Amino acid sequence: MLNTLWPWLLDEPTISANLEARARRSPDELGLADEHGNSLTWAQFDASVDRVVAGLAAQGIGQGSRVCWQLPMRISTVLVMFALRRLGALQAPIIPIGRKREVSAAVRAVNAEFLLVPGTWNGFDYVELAGDLDLGDLAAPTIMEIGSTAPDADPDPGLRAPQDPDEVAWVYFTSGSTGLPKGARHTDGTLLTTGRAFAGTGHIGENGDDVVAMAFPIAHVGGIEFLIAAICSGTPMVISEAFVPQAAVELYSRMGVTLTGGAPPFYQAFAALAEAAAPAPLLPSLRTFKGGGAPCPPELYYKVRDAMGVTVAHDYGMTEVPMVAVADPRDEPEVLAKTDGHPIEGNTVRLVDADGQEVTPGEVGEVQISGSGVCRGYTDPVETEKAFTDDGWFRTGDLGRIHPGGQIELVGRLKDVIIRKGENISPQEIEELLIAHPAIAEVAVIGVPDADRGEMVCAVVTPAPDVDPPDLAAIVDFLSRAQVMKQKLPERLELVESLPRTGLAKIARNELRTRYGTPIG
């Protein structure tokens, strides 16, 4: 089948059906490749999934099984993902950086019967972690090790379960920046709506010469989105177990990668390498960065363009709605630099004020979403009730505005707004200005309690290498010259070696608030 909106994309109703269709349409073309020289054609990919279906079934996994997995980015992990779906199991991925608190919460959320781990990987013993979880009265799951090869056996077509696009078959966990992670319940339908939009509006595979690379954990919801985009467009995908910038450059150069992404820190890492390598081009084949997870300042868009000749087409998504908006890399540079993509086909976006009334075009409001790309609530019904309006719209907690061309621009988070003497201050506004300071590599702006002001503005800064770190006076002067009103100027500066992060490169603001929550003086 072909999508009439994006005619080069497959449009089957389930994830498994799209892989099967791709194997029929492009059997001998490259599907997956990794840094170790392993590769699978699309036909080999599809056939290997059937072998892993049999291998997992021999271990007791079948239709209705509840499976958590905490595995690195490997071809074996991709095969396990698709085999679990073909078996009709419920799968709940956990990012590899998760430890006892997060993994215990994930296993409890789905009452997992199986927990798949990589043994010892990257110097950490995941089997030991899996055996020491806090599960309360729940039975401990069966622990299975999945290495660089997945368990397999002779295929048995009778092991395939019916594939219902509306069945909740996937649980993806939020990053847990405030409290424990929440499990967002997804179907093939929600993931295909968003994954195809990612490929379609992003023009992935349209010209037939793309090679994509994923530079973030496959257990993140973006992992299945990248895979869906690759399968539906017939675009080969390059994967590596962990993102190491210089190693990624060598791999991507060898494989002719044209598109990669993740989040702004990935863009920054590549741009820094490009500046160091100048005038030699760093990645001549690379055309586009795509990603999300955190705001992308306009300054970073232009930095990447100037250093690499690469277009940053930054998207807007979250665990609950993997693609809210997708940037079209063919949009004008000034649009791409300032906005976060076009709301996707299949979803509807509205912006509302504090009273729940829709704002007029161009005004700032909370982003709310309904449609076929929205998760089916959380594993915790209480969290579901809090997250959705009475008329069924998902509350993102993000503040945004719609531009004349229909693109959405994020301007901050409801919970991140700093209230200083009754004045609302957007941290993102200050951060996007400060990132242009030559002595600043990264910055997060937070509000900290203050007896006189309610909150004061605190800038947490990672200094740029090989320059003197800025002091508070220098930062205030820099912002003042940018015509920032006095009430928004930082009154406190903290210098750190690196900013704490959670999930897909998101800054752990809650950790920063806890760390610096006691005012100085």
Secondary structure, 3 states (H helix, E strand, C coil): CECCCCCCCECCCCHHHHHHHHHHHCCCCEEEEECCCCEEEHHHHHHHHHHHHHHHHHCCCCCCCEEEECCCCCHHHHHHHHHHHHHCCEEEECCCCCCHHHHHHHHHHHCCCEEEECCEECCEEHHHHHCCCCCCCCCCCEEEECCCCCCCCCCCHHHCCCCCCCCEEEEEECCCCCCCCCEEEEEHHHHHHHHHHHHHHCCCCCCCCCCEEECCCCCCHHHHHHHHHHHHHCCCEEECCCCCHHHHHHHHHHHCCCEEEECHHHHHHHHHHHHHHCCCCCCCCCCEEEECCCCCCHHHHHHHHHHHCCEEEECECCCCCCCCEECCCCCCHHHHHHCCCEECCCEEEEEECCCCCECCCCCCEEEEEEECCCCCCECCHHHHHHHECCCCCEEEEEEEEECCCCCEEEEEEHHHCEEECCEEECHHHHHHHHCCCCCEEEEEEEEEEECCCEEEEEEEEEECCCCCCCCHHHHHHHHHHCCCCHHHCCCEEEECCCCCEECCCEECHHHHHHHCCCCCC
